[in-house]
Amino acid sequence: MGYEFFQSSAYLSGAGEALHPFSPYPQLYWSLAFPNIVGLLLAIGMNFWIWNWIMNFMSTSRVGLAIAFDRLLPEFVGRVDKKFHAPYGALAMFAVFSLVLSYLYAYQNFGAYFLFAAFGSLIAYMITCYAGMLFPFLRKGMFESSVARIYVGRVPLITILGGFAGVFMTWVAYRWFVDANYGVNSLIGTTFVIVVYVGCILSYLFFKYYRKRQGIDVTRVFRELPYE
């Protein structure tokens, strides 16, 4: 099984003429080549990789843990195992999401939504870059006391890097939005991204109101940068 075989197999799969009911991943071919415990382990490992990739829950669970510490998610998400120091609450939540999305991806023609999600993530990173670019000017005192206080001449390094990265991501977002070859500039794709961002804003406002009734002002968390 060489390069041409895999390329041909991928082409036939994309054209709807595949000779087998699964996507032509090399690992799955290897598992068929070893009809024993080795093949079984390869197949299981590949499935776990896809399970993690769909939601990327090994990293998103850390994000969920941080958001729960900010009191913007239920307390369960912020629970950590005392022995292994693993955020089992966040891992459990995102693992369930991963199973649901894996099913939708495999059986419900949900793959396009992952492109939409990538487009939405790009916008989030783009906004973060511009925020970093403006940080030394909007929060001058905080910047001067942080480890990011590095200058190139009289210009903060974070402003230079944030500006370059922000402009580049803006260009990429523009290309994605105007070029149909990327598969994200449809009405449903735009609607999906808008719904996700609106949902996040509504979630923040809900927990802000809910925590306020508990006597917790969550806005104080965002008035300074974390130590790291």
Secondary structure in CASP SS format (residue, H / E / C, confidence):
PFRMAT SS
TARGET T0000
AUTHOR 0000-0000-0000
METHOD secondary structure of the structure
MODEL  1
M C 1.00
G C 1.00
Y H 1.00
E H 1.00
F H 1.00
F H 1.00
Q H 1.00
S H 1.00
S H 1.00
A H 1.00
Y H 1.00
L H 1.00
S H 1.00
G H 1.00
A C 1.00
G C 1.00
E C 1.00
A C 1.00
L C 1.00
H C 1.00
P C 1.00
F C 1.00
S C 1.00
P C 1.00
Y C 1.00
P H 1.00
Q H 1.00
L H 1.00
Y H 1.00
W H 1.00
S H 1.00
L H 1.00
A H 1.00
F C 1.00
P C 1.00
N C 1.00
I H 1.00
V H 1.00
G H 1.00
L H 1.00
L H 1.00
L H 1.00
A H 1.00
I H 1.00
G H 1.00
M H 1.00
N H 1.00
F H 1.00
W H 1.00
I H 1.00
W H 1.00
N H 1.00
W H 1.00
I H 1.00
M H 1.00
N C 1.00
F H 1.00
M H 1.00
S H 1.00
T H 1.00
S H 1.00
R H 1.00
V H 1.00
G H 1.00
L H 1.00
A H 1.00
I H 1.00
A H 1.00
F H 1.00
D C 1.00
R C 1.00
L C 1.00
L C 1.00
P C 1.00
E H 1.00
F H 1.00
V H 1.00
G H 1.00
R C 1.00
V C 1.00
D C 1.00
K C 1.00
K C 1.00
F C 1.00
H C 1.00
A C 1.00
P C 1.00
Y H 1.00
G H 1.00
A H 1.00
L H 1.00
A H 1.00
M H 1.00
F H 1.00
A H 1.00
V H 1.00
F H 1.00
S H 1.00
L H 1.00
V H 1.00
L H 1.00
S H 1.00
Y H 1.00
L H 1.00
Y H 1.00
A H 1.00
Y H 1.00
Q C 1.00
N C 1.00
F C 1.00
G H 1.00
A H 1.00
Y H 1.00
F H 1.00
L H 1.00
F H 1.00
A H 1.00
A H 1.00
F H 1.00
G H 1.00
S H 1.00
L H 1.00
I H 1.00
A H 1.00
Y H 1.00
M H 1.00
I H 1.00
T H 1.00
C H 1.00
Y H 1.00
A H 1.00
G H 1.00
M H 1.00
L H 1.00
F H 1.00
P H 1.00
F H 1.00
L H 1.00
R C 1.00
K H 1.00
G H 1.00
M H 1.00
F H 1.00
E H 1.00
S C 1.00
S C 1.00
V C 1.00
A C 1.00
R C 1.00
I C 1.00
Y E 1.00
V E 1.00
G C 1.00
R C 1.00
V E 1.00
P E 1.00
L H 1.00
I H 1.00
T H 1.00
I H 1.00
L H 1.00
G H 1.00
G H 1.00
F H 1.00
A H 1.00
G H 1.00
V H 1.00
F H 1.00
M H 1.00
T H 1.00
W H 1.00
V H 1.00
A H 1.00
Y H 1.00
R H 1.00
W H 1.00
F H 1.00
V H 1.00
D C 1.00
A H 1.00
N H 1.00
Y H 1.00
G C 1.00
V C 1.00
N C 1.00
S C 1.00
L H 1.00
I H 1.00
G H 1.00
T H 1.00
T H 1.00
F H 1.00
V H 1.00
I H 1.00
V H 1.00
V H 1.00
Y H 1.00
V H 1.00
G H 1.00
C H 1.00
I H 1.00
L H 1.00
S H 1.00
Y H 1.00
L H 1.00
F H 1.00
F H 1.00
K H 1.00
Y H 1.00
Y H 1.00
R H 1.00
K H 1.00
R H 1.00
Q C 1.00
G C 1.00
I C 1.00
D C 1.00
V H 1.00
T H 1.00
R H 1.00
V H 1.00
F H 1.00
R H 1.00
E C 1.00
L C 1.00
P C 1.00
Y C 1.00
E C 1.00
END
